[in-house]
């Protein structure tokens, strides 16, 4: 009698990505995170309304419920405006943290659908299963179904880059303005889009390219200017959103700023999670060094984000800031899938998943989760 092969089947993460795989993994992703939050809520006797209102979520809830105060102007208005519009549309019977989580989840699903609804390829859509999974399992991706700006920003960024890739520079510039109106990193998207639409026109000389870059910036700035205009009308000062940043720690000298790159800031403590944040920070820099020539526009975007992180004297926000860097993670995942042996692919994915689950539990328990 022939002996049966009992070796377990290990999926090949270098297989081409399909819409069915995306759907299955997203449903699993949401189900596992929901189960984790349900268990933590039961163990800590925390209500869902409180669980979904941790960290920056409570700032957005305050803006939705009471409007802007001078301190809350550090949080940009497009996401709260969307939640206010959704609250009006639902008759104001859904609490802000729950409504925000629902809207963010729908926007994340819209982003997933956008990847397949367009005819884009390459960096804006992963080629392999691992390219998708490294993005989905990035630590901190729980932020895509919680009361935060990231899902809206992710959706807007995708369409900004898509239109820039298609050389529709006016649409790309306007969407970049909405990105800037959503969170501070949107300014970096606007800069990247401006460079992209200017340089992605081989028939133009340097003069027209510079003019296009400036026009792109003006279009983006015209959208963003709604925020300073509102502050001037409401509080008499169009720059209160910059002054409100003083509530958070920032580097005061170049020495402090440079020291953070090397884990030398006094705010950098040798705990397991802080070291893990630094490892992911260095990993993103490795991507920049290795892929900057093949993907110059995304390398520019990544460079600007990475240069901004140490301004807070620590790199503990790398999970949150990195979660929206979908082209970076798509490219990295595809490269690992086509270069590393299967054991290495699964090892890296396992490392991502472990920390993804830790951060998901931390958010429910109101521990640091960005």
C-alpha positions as CSV (number, residue, x, y, z in Angstrom):
1,X,0.0,0.0,0.0
2,X,1.4,3.4,-1.0
3,X,2.2,5.6,2.0
4,X,0.3,8.9,1.9
5,X,2.2,12.2,2.1
6,X,1.3,13.8,5.5
7,X,3.3,16.9,5.1
8,X,1.2,20.0,5.8
9,X,0.4,22.3,2.9
10,X,2.1,25.7,3.3
11,X,0.6,28.4,1.1
12,X,3.0,30.1,-1.3
13,X,3.1,33.7,-0.4
14,X,4.6,34.6,-3.8
15,X,1.4,33.5,-5.6
16,X,-0.3,36.3,-7.6
17,X,-2.8,38.4,-5.5
18,X,-6.5,37.9,-6.3
19,X,-9.6,39.8,-5.2
20,X,-10.9,36.7,-3.5
21,X,-7.7,36.5,-1.4
22,X,-8.1,40.2,-0.4
23,X,-11.7,39.7,0.6
24,X,-10.9,36.6,2.7
25,X,-8.0,38.2,4.5
26,X,-9.8,41.4,5.2
27,X,-12.8,39.5,6.7
28,X,-10.3,37.5,8.8
29,X,-8.5,40.6,9.8
30,X,-11.6,42.4,11.0
31,X,-13.0,39.3,12.7
32,X,-9.8,38.6,14.7
33,X,-9.5,42.2,15.8
34,X,-13.1,42.4,16.8
35,X,-12.7,39.2,18.8
36,X,-9.6,40.6,20.6
37,X,-11.4,43.7,21.5
38,X,-14.4,41.8,22.7
39,X,-12.2,39.6,25.0
40,X,-10.3,42.6,26.3
41,X,-13.6,44.5,26.9
42,X,-15.0,41.5,28.8
43,X,-11.8,41.0,30.9
44,X,-11.4,44.7,31.8
45,X,-15.1,45.4,32.1
46,X,-14.8,48.2,29.5
47,X,-17.8,49.3,27.4
48,X,-17.4,49.5,23.7
49,X,-18.1,53.2,23.7
50,X,-15.2,53.7,26.0
51,X,-12.9,51.2,24.2
52,X,-13.4,53.0,20.8
53,X,-12.7,56.4,22.4
54,X,-9.1,55.8,23.4
55,X,-6.1,58.1,22.6
56,X,-6.8,60.5,19.6
57,X,-10.3,59.1,19.1
58,X,-11.5,61.1,22.1
59,X,-10.2,64.3,20.5
60,X,-12.2,63.6,17.3
61,X,-15.3,62.7,19.4
62,X,-15.0,66.0,21.2
63,X,-14.8,67.9,17.9
64,X,-17.8,66.0,16.5
65,X,-19.9,66.6,19.6
66,X,-18.8,70.1,20.7
67,X,-17.0,71.7,17.8
68,X,-13.4,73.0,17.8
69,X,-11.7,74.6,20.8
70,X,-8.2,76.1,20.5
71,X,-6.5,73.0,21.8
72,X,-8.3,70.6,19.5
73,X,-7.2,72.6,16.4
74,X,-4.1,70.4,16.2
75,X,-6.5,67.9,14.6
76,X,-7.4,68.6,11.0
77,X,-11.0,69.1,10.0
78,X,-11.9,66.9,7.0
79,X,-12.3,63.6,9.0
80,X,-14.5,65.2,11.8
81,X,-16.5,66.9,9.1
82,X,-17.2,63.5,7.5
83,X,-18.3,62.0,10.8
84,X,-20.5,65.1,11.5
85,X,-22.1,64.6,8.0
86,X,-22.6,60.8,8.7
87,X,-24.2,61.7,12.1
88,X,-26.6,64.1,10.4
89,X,-27.4,61.4,7.8
90,X,-28.1,58.8,10.6
91,X,-30.2,61.1,12.7
92,X,-27.5,61.6,15.4
93,X,-28.5,58.3,17.2
94,X,-25.1,56.6,16.8
95,X,-22.4,57.7,19.3
96,X,-19.4,59.4,17.7
97,X,-16.8,56.7,18.5
98,X,-18.9,53.9,17.1
99,X,-19.9,55.9,14.0
100,X,-16.3,56.9,13.4
101,X,-15.3,53.2,13.6
102,X,-18.0,52.3,11.1
103,X,-17.1,55.1,8.7
104,X,-13.4,54.2,8.9
105,X,-14.2,50.5,8.2
106,X,-16.3,51.4,5.2
107,X,-13.5,53.7,3.9
108,X,-11.0,51.0,4.4
109,X,-13.2,48.6,2.4
110,X,-13.5,51.3,-0.3
111,X,-9.7,51.5,-0.5
112,X,-9.5,47.7,-0.9
113,X,-12.1,47.9,-3.7
114,X,-10.3,50.7,-5.3
115,X,-7.2,48.6,-5.8
116,X,-9.2,46.2,-8.0
117,X,-11.7,48.6,-9.5
118,X,-9.0,50.6,-11.3
119,X,-6.7,49.2,-14.0
120,X,-3.6,50.2,-12.0
121,X,-0.7,47.9,-11.5
122,X,2.7,48.0,-10.0
123,X,3.3,49.9,-6.7
124,X,-0.4,50.9,-6.3
125,X,-1.4,47.3,-6.3
126,X,0.6,44.4,-4.9
127,X,1.5,41.6,-7.2
128,X,1.8,38.9,-4.6
129,X,-0.1,37.7,-1.6
130,X,2.8,38.7,0.7
131,X,2.8,42.2,-0.8
132,X,-0.8,42.5,0.4
133,X,-0.3,40.8,3.8
134,X,2.6,42.9,4.9
135,X,0.4,46.0,4.5
136,X,-2.7,44.4,6.1
137,X,-0.7,43.0,9.0
138,X,1.5,46.0,9.6
139,X,1.4,46.7,13.4
140,X,-1.1,49.4,14.1
141,X,-3.4,48.5,11.2
142,X,-6.3,48.3,13.7
143,X,-6.4,52.0,13.1
144,X,-8.2,51.4,9.8
145,X,-11.4,50.2,11.7
146,X,-11.2,52.6,14.6
147,X,-12.2,56.2,15.1
148,X,-9.2,57.8,13.4
149,X,-8.3,59.6,10.2
150,X,-6.2,56.9,8.6
151,X,-8.8,55.1,6.5
152,X,-9.9,58.4,5.0
153,X,-6.3,59.4,4.4
154,X,-5.5,56.1,2.9
155,X,-8.4,56.3,0.5
156,X,-7.6,59.9,-0.6
157,X,-3.9,59.1,-0.9
158,X,-4.5,56.1,-3.2
159,X,-6.6,58.2,-5.6
160,X,-4.1,61.1,-5.5
161,X,-1.3,58.8,-6.5
162,X,-3.5,57.0,-9.0
163,X,-4.4,60.2,-10.9
164,X,-0.8,61.4,-10.7
165,X,0.2,58.1,-12.3
166,X,-2.4,58.6,-15.0
167,X,-1.1,62.2,-15.5
168,X,-4.3,63.8,-14.4
169,X,-2.5,66.5,-12.5
170,X,-5.4,68.7,-11.6
171,X,-7.4,65.9,-10.0
172,X,-4.3,64.7,-8.2
173,X,-3.6,68.2,-6.9
174,X,-7.1,68.7,-5.6
175,X,-7.2,65.3,-3.9
176,X,-3.8,66.1,-2.3
177,X,-5.4,69.2,-0.9
178,X,-8.0,67.0,0.8
179,X,-5.2,64.9,2.1
180,X,-3.6,68.0,3.7
181,X,-7.0,68.9,5.1
182,X,-7.2,65.4,6.7
183,X,-3.9,65.3,8.6
184,X,-0.5,67.0,8.6
185,X,1.1,64.3,6.5
186,X,-1.2,65.3,3.7
187,X,1.2,68.2,3.0
188,X,3.8,65.6,2.2
189,X,1.4,63.9,-0.2
190,X,0.8,67.2,-1.8
191,X,4.6,67.8,-2.3
192,X,5.0,64.3,-3.7
193,X,2.1,64.7,-6.0
194,X,3.4,68.1,-7.2
195,X,6.8,66.6,-8.0
196,X,5.2,63.6,-9.7
197,X,2.9,65.5,-12.0
198,X,5.7,67.9,-12.9
199,X,8.3,65.1,-13.6
200,X,5.9,62.6,-15.2
201,X,5.7,64.7,-18.3
202,X,8.7,63.8,-20.5
203,X,7.8,66.2,-23.3
204,X,7.9,69.3,-21.1
205,X,11.0,71.4,-20.5
206,X,12.2,72.5,-17.0
207,X,10.3,75.8,-17.2
208,X,6.8,74.2,-17.8
209,X,7.6,71.5,-15.2
210,X,8.4,74.1,-12.5
211,X,5.2,76.0,-13.4
212,X,3.1,72.8,-13.2
213,X,4.7,72.0,-9.8
214,X,3.8,75.5,-8.6
215,X,0.3,75.3,-10.0
216,X,-0.2,71.9,-8.4
217,X,0.9,73.4,-5.1
218,X,-1.5,76.3,-5.4
219,X,-4.4,74.0,-6.1
220,X,-3.6,71.8,-3.1
221,X,-3.0,74.9,-0.9
222,X,-6.4,76.4,-2.0
223,X,-8.2,73.4,-0.5
224,X,-6.1,73.4,2.6
225,X,-6.6,77.1,3.1
226,X,-10.2,76.4,4.2
227,X,-8.7,75.4,7.6
228,X,-6.8,78.6,8.3
229,X,-9.7,80.7,7.0
230,X,-12.1,78.9,9.4
231,X,-9.7,79.6,12.3
232,X,-9.5,83.2,11.4
233,X,-13.2,83.5,11.2
234,X,-13.9,81.6,14.4
235,X,-10.9,82.5,16.6
236,X,-9.3,85.5,14.9
237,X,-6.0,83.7,14.2
238,X,-5.4,81.6,11.1
239,X,-2.4,79.8,12.6
240,X,-3.8,78.4,15.8
241,X,-3.4,74.9,14.4
242,X,0.4,75.4,14.5
243,X,0.3,76.9,18.0
244,X,-1.8,73.9,19.3
245,X,1.1,71.6,18.4
246,X,3.0,73.0,21.5
247,X,0.8,70.6,23.6
248,X,3.0,67.7,22.3
249,X,6.7,67.2,22.7
250,X,8.9,68.3,19.9
251,X,12.6,68.7,19.3
252,X,13.9,72.1,20.4
253,X,17.4,71.8,18.9
254,X,19.1,70.1,16.0
255,X,21.1,68.0,18.4
256,X,17.9,66.6,19.9
257,X,16.5,65.9,16.5
258,X,19.6,64.2,15.1
259,X,20.0,62.1,18.3
260,X,16.6,60.6,17.8
261,X,17.8,58.9,14.6
262,X,20.3,57.0,16.6
263,X,18.0,56.2,19.6
264,X,19.9,58.7,21.7
265,X,17.0,61.0,22.7
266,X,16.3,61.0,26.4
267,X,12.7,60.1,25.4
268,X,14.0,56.8,23.9
269,X,13.9,54.1,26.5
270,X,15.2,50.6,26.1
271,X,12.0,48.7,26.5
272,X,11.0,45.9,24.1
273,X,8.3,47.9,22.3
274,X,10.4,51.1,21.9
275,X,13.2,49.0,20.4
276,X,10.7,47.3,18.2
277,X,9.5,50.7,17.0
278,X,13.1,51.6,16.2
279,X,13.6,48.3,14.3
280,X,10.6,49.1,12.0
281,X,11.9,52.7,11.6
282,X,15.3,51.4,10.4
283,X,13.4,48.9,8.2
284,X,11.7,51.8,6.4
285,X,15.0,53.6,5.9
286,X,16.4,50.3,4.4
287,X,13.6,50.4,1.9
288,X,14.5,54.0,1.0
289,X,18.1,53.2,0.4
290,X,17.4,50.0,-1.6
291,X,14.4,51.2,-3.7
292,X,14.9,54.9,-4.1
293,X,16.1,54.7,-7.7
294,X,13.4,52.2,-8.9
295,X,10.5,54.2,-7.3
296,X,11.7,57.8,-6.9
297,X,8.3,59.4,-6.2
298,X,7.4,56.9,-3.4
299,X,10.9,57.2,-2.1
300,X,10.4,61.0,-1.8
301,X,7.2,60.5,0.1
302,X,8.8,57.9,2.4
303,X,11.8,60.2,3.0
304,X,9.6,63.1,4.0
305,X,7.6,61.0,6.4
306,X,10.8,59.5,8.0
307,X,12.4,62.9,8.4
308,X,9.3,64.1,10.2
309,X,9.1,61.2,12.8
310,X,12.2,62.2,14.9
311,X,10.8,65.7,15.4
312,X,8.8,64.2,18.3
313,X,12.1,63.0,20.0
314,X,11.1,59.4,19.6
315,X,9.9,57.0,17.0
316,X,7.0,55.5,18.8
317,X,4.6,56.8,16.1
318,X,6.2,54.7,13.4
319,X,3.4,52.1,13.4
320,X,0.7,54.8,12.9
321,X,2.7,56.8,10.4
322,X,3.7,53.7,8.5
323,X,0.3,52.1,8.3
324,X,-0.7,54.4,5.5
325,X,2.4,53.9,3.4
326,X,0.7,51.3,1.3
327,X,2.9,51.5,-1.8
328,X,6.0,51.1,0.3
329,X,4.7,48.0,2.0
330,X,3.4,46.6,-1.3
331,X,6.8,46.9,-3.0
332,X,8.6,45.5,0.0
333,X,6.3,42.5,0.3
334,X,6.5,41.7,-3.4
335,X,10.3,41.9,-3.2
336,X,10.5,39.6,-0.2
337,X,8.0,37.2,-1.8
338,X,10.1,36.9,-5.0
339,X,13.5,36.9,-3.3
340,X,13.4,35.2,0.1
341,X,12.9,31.4,0.7
342,X,9.5,30.4,1.9
343,X,10.7,30.1,5.5
344,X,11.9,33.7,5.4
345,X,8.7,34.9,4.0
346,X,6.6,33.3,6.7
347,X,9.0,34.3,9.4
348,X,8.7,38.0,8.4
349,X,4.9,37.8,8.2
350,X,4.8,36.1,11.6
351,X,6.8,38.9,13.1
352,X,4.3,41.4,11.6
353,X,1.3,39.5,12.9
354,X,2.6,39.1,16.4
355,X,3.1,42.9,16.8
356,X,-0.2,43.6,15.0
357,X,-2.0,41.6,17.7
358,X,-0.1,43.3,20.5
359,X,-1.0,46.8,19.2
360,X,-4.6,45.7,18.7
361,X,-4.8,44.6,22.3
362,X,-3.0,47.7,23.6
363,X,-5.6,50.0,22.0
364,X,-8.4,48.1,23.7
365,X,-6.6,48.3,27.0
366,X,-5.7,52.0,26.5
367,X,-2.0,51.3,26.4
368,X,0.2,53.0,23.8
369,X,-0.9,51.7,20.4
370,X,0.6,53.9,17.7
